[in-house]
Amino acid sequence: TCSDRSFVLYDLRGHVPVAKLVLENTSNSLSWNPMEPFMITLANENTRCLTFDVRNLKSAYMVHEGFTSAVIDIDYSPTGKEFVAGSYDNSIRIFGNDRIRSREIYTAQRMHKILCIQFSGDSHYILSGSDDMNIRLWKSIAWKPL
């Protein structure tokens, strides 16, 4: 993402921009879907995650909602079926690719703003780093036993 609220795709072979999309708000992070490489999701300042099909950047393929403050980081699971996002509202949300609302919301009483988020390699756990200098480990499916 660029400083002028745009998202630009470059062809490294020709060193020229292929497509440029200017958004209403700044995007903080992006993540490519590992199983559908033409899908990309942006973590946006306007409390939403925007999924785009890079073959058609005219409008968002899906807008994921639920946060109350800026979304800072985002990461896809290795399966590509869902992604996790962290926000300044002190919450972590797990979204399905085809869902507007999150299926899980994680927060803790002493947890501060989420600065980074990552799925584990087996997609069973989520690692989060927050403003309170802690790294937390969460189960990606809360009701499953350890």
C-alpha positions as a Markdown table, in Angstrom:
| # | Residue | x | y | z |
|---|---|---|---|---|
| 1 | Thr | 0.0 | 0.0 | 0.0 |
| 2 | Cys | 1.1 | 3.5 | -0.7 |
| 3 | Ser | 1.0 | 6.8 | 1.2 |
| 4 | Asp | -1.7 | 8.2 | -1.1 |
| 5 | Arg | -4.3 | 5.6 | 0.0 |
| 6 | Ser | -3.6 | 3.5 | -3.1 |
| 7 | Phe | -2.9 | -0.1 | -3.8 |
| 8 | Val | -0.7 | -0.8 | -6.8 |
| 9 | Leu | 0.1 | -4.1 | -8.6 |
| 10 | Tyr | 3.5 | -4.1 | -10.4 |
| 11 | Asp | 4.8 | -6.5 | -13.0 |
| 12 | Leu | 8.4 | -7.0 | -12.0 |
| 13 | Arg | 9.4 | -8.2 | -15.4 |
| 14 | Gly | 8.5 | -4.9 | -17.0 |
| 15 | His | 8.9 | -2.6 | -14.0 |
| 16 | Val | 5.6 | -0.9 | -14.7 |
| 17 | Pro | 2.4 | -0.7 | -12.7 |
| 18 | Val | -0.3 | -3.1 | -14.0 |
| 19 | Ala | -3.2 | -1.8 | -11.9 |
| 20 | Lys | -3.7 | 0.9 | -9.3 |
| 21 | Leu | -6.7 | 1.2 | -6.9 |
| 22 | Val | -7.2 | 4.4 | -4.8 |
| 23 | Leu | -9.2 | 3.7 | -1.7 |
| 24 | Glu | -11.1 | 6.0 | 0.6 |
| 25 | Asn | -8.9 | 5.3 | 3.6 |
| 26 | Thr | -5.3 | 4.1 | 4.2 |
| 27 | Ser | -4.6 | 0.3 | 4.3 |
| 28 | Asn | -2.3 | -0.9 | 7.0 |
| 29 | Ser | -1.6 | -4.4 | 5.9 |
| 30 | Leu | -2.4 | -6.9 | 3.2 |
| 31 | Ser | -2.4 | -10.7 | 2.8 |
| 32 | Trp | -2.7 | -12.9 | -0.2 |
| 33 | Asn | -4.9 | -16.0 | -0.1 |
| 34 | Pro | -2.4 | -19.0 | -0.3 |
| 35 | Met | -4.9 | -21.2 | -2.1 |
| 36 | Glu | -6.5 | -18.6 | -4.4 |
| 37 | Pro | -3.6 | -16.4 | -5.4 |
| 38 | Phe | -5.8 | -13.9 | -7.3 |
| 39 | Met | -7.6 | -12.9 | -4.0 |
| 40 | Ile | -6.0 | -10.4 | -1.7 |
| 41 | Thr | -7.4 | -8.9 | 1.5 |
| 42 | Leu | -6.5 | -5.4 | 2.9 |
| 43 | Ala | -6.7 | -4.3 | 6.5 |
| 44 | Asn | -8.1 | -0.8 | 6.3 |
| 45 | Glu | -8.3 | 2.2 | 8.6 |
| 46 | Asn | -12.1 | 2.4 | 8.2 |
| 47 | Thr | -12.6 | -0.6 | 10.5 |
| 48 | Arg | -13.1 | -3.0 | 7.6 |
| 49 | Cys | -11.2 | -5.7 | 5.8 |
| 50 | Leu | -11.6 | -5.5 | 2.0 |
| 51 | Thr | -11.1 | -8.5 | -0.2 |
| 52 | Phe | -10.3 | -7.9 | -3.9 |
| 53 | Asp | -10.0 | -10.1 | -6.9 |
| 54 | Val | -6.9 | -8.8 | -8.6 |
| 55 | Arg | -8.4 | -9.6 | -12.0 |
| 56 | Asn | -11.2 | -7.0 | -11.3 |
| 57 | Leu | -10.1 | -4.2 | -9.0 |
| 58 | Lys | -13.1 | -1.9 | -9.8 |
| 59 | Ser | -14.9 | -2.9 | -6.6 |
| 60 | Ala | -14.3 | -5.1 | -3.6 |
| 61 | Tyr | -15.3 | -8.7 | -3.9 |
| 62 | Met | -16.2 | -8.8 | -0.2 |
| 63 | Val | -16.3 | -6.3 | 2.7 |
| 64 | His | -15.7 | -7.8 | 6.1 |
| 65 | Glu | -17.1 | -5.8 | 9.0 |
| 66 | Gly | -17.3 | -5.9 | 12.8 |
| 67 | Phe | -14.3 | -3.9 | 14.2 |
| 68 | Thr | -14.9 | -0.6 | 16.0 |
| 69 | Ser | -11.4 | 0.9 | 15.3 |
| 70 | Ala | -8.7 | 0.7 | 12.6 |
| 71 | Val | -7.6 | -2.8 | 11.5 |
| 72 | Ile | -3.8 | -3.0 | 11.8 |
| 73 | Asp | -2.7 | -6.5 | 10.6 |
| 74 | Ile | -4.2 | -9.4 | 8.7 |
| 75 | Asp | -3.1 | -13.0 | 7.9 |
| 76 | Tyr | -4.6 | -15.9 | 6.0 |
| 77 | Ser | -4.7 | -19.4 | 7.4 |
| 78 | Pro | -2.6 | -22.0 | 5.4 |
| 79 | Thr | -5.9 | -23.6 | 4.2 |
| 80 | Gly | -7.0 | -20.3 | 2.6 |
| 81 | Lys | -10.5 | -20.7 | 3.9 |
| 82 | Glu | -10.3 | -18.0 | 6.6 |
| 83 | Phe | -8.2 | -15.1 | 7.8 |
| 84 | Val | -7.5 | -13.4 | 11.1 |
| 85 | Ala | -7.3 | -9.7 | 11.7 |
| 86 | Gly | -6.2 | -7.6 | 14.6 |
| 87 | Ser | -7.4 | -4.1 | 15.4 |
| 88 | Tyr | -6.8 | -1.0 | 17.6 |
| 89 | Asp | -10.1 | -1.9 | 19.4 |
| 90 | Asn | -8.2 | -4.6 | 21.3 |
| 91 | Ser | -9.8 | -7.5 | 19.5 |
| 92 | Ile | -8.9 | -10.3 | 17.2 |
| 93 | Arg | -11.5 | -11.6 | 14.7 |
| 94 | Ile | -11.5 | -14.7 | 12.5 |
| 95 | Phe | -13.5 | -14.3 | 9.2 |
| 96 | Gly | -14.4 | -16.9 | 6.7 |
| 97 | Asn | -13.6 | -15.9 | 3.1 |
| 98 | Asp | -17.3 | -15.7 | 2.2 |
| 99 | Arg | -18.6 | -14.1 | 5.4 |
| 100 | Ile | -19.2 | -10.5 | 6.2 |
| 101 | Arg | -19.2 | -11.0 | 10.0 |
| 102 | Ser | -16.5 | -12.8 | 12.0 |
| 103 | Arg | -17.1 | -16.3 | 13.4 |
| 104 | Glu | -14.8 | -15.8 | 16.5 |
| 105 | Ile | -13.9 | -12.7 | 18.5 |
| 106 | Tyr | -11.0 | -12.8 | 20.9 |
| 107 | Thr | -10.2 | -10.2 | 23.5 |
| 108 | Ala | -8.6 | -10.1 | 27.0 |
| 109 | Gln | -9.1 | -7.7 | 29.8 |
| 110 | Arg | -5.4 | -6.6 | 29.9 |
| 111 | Met | -4.8 | -6.8 | 26.2 |
| 112 | His | -4.1 | -3.5 | 24.4 |
| 113 | Lys | -4.1 | -2.6 | 20.8 |
| 114 | Ile | -3.2 | -5.5 | 18.4 |
| 115 | Leu | -0.1 | -4.7 | 16.4 |
| 116 | Cys | 0.6 | -8.0 | 14.6 |
| 117 | Ile | -1.3 | -11.2 | 14.0 |
| 118 | Gln | -0.2 | -14.6 | 12.5 |
| 119 | Phe | -1.7 | -18.0 | 11.9 |
| 120 | Ser | 0.5 | -21.0 | 12.9 |
| 121 | Gly | 1.7 | -23.3 | 10.1 |
| 122 | Asp | -1.0 | -25.9 | 10.9 |
| 123 | Ser | -3.7 | -23.3 | 11.3 |
| 124 | His | -4.7 | -24.6 | 14.8 |
| 125 | Tyr | -3.3 | -21.5 | 16.6 |
| 126 | Ile | -3.1 | -17.8 | 16.2 |
| 127 | Leu | -0.3 | -15.6 | 17.6 |
| 128 | Ser | -0.9 | -12.0 | 18.4 |
| 129 | Gly | 1.4 | -9.2 | 19.5 |
| 130 | Ser | -0.1 | -6.2 | 21.3 |
| 131 | Asp | 0.8 | -2.8 | 22.5 |
| 132 | Asp | 1.3 | -4.1 | 26.1 |
| 133 | Met | 4.4 | -6.0 | 24.9 |
| 134 | Asn | 2.9 | -9.5 | 25.1 |
| 135 | Ile | 2.7 | -12.3 | 22.6 |
| 136 | Arg | -0.5 | -14.3 | 23.1 |
| 137 | Leu | -1.3 | -17.8 | 21.7 |
| 138 | Trp | -5.0 | -18.4 | 20.9 |
| 139 | Lys | -6.8 | -21.5 | 19.6 |
| 140 | Ser | -8.2 | -20.9 | 16.1 |
| 141 | Ile | -11.3 | -22.9 | 17.0 |
| 142 | Ala | -12.1 | -22.0 | 20.6 |
| 143 | Trp | -14.3 | -25.0 | 21.5 |
| 144 | Lys | -11.8 | -27.6 | 20.4 |
| 145 | Pro | -9.8 | -29.3 | 23.2 |
| 146 | Leu | -6.0 | -29.0 | 23.3 |
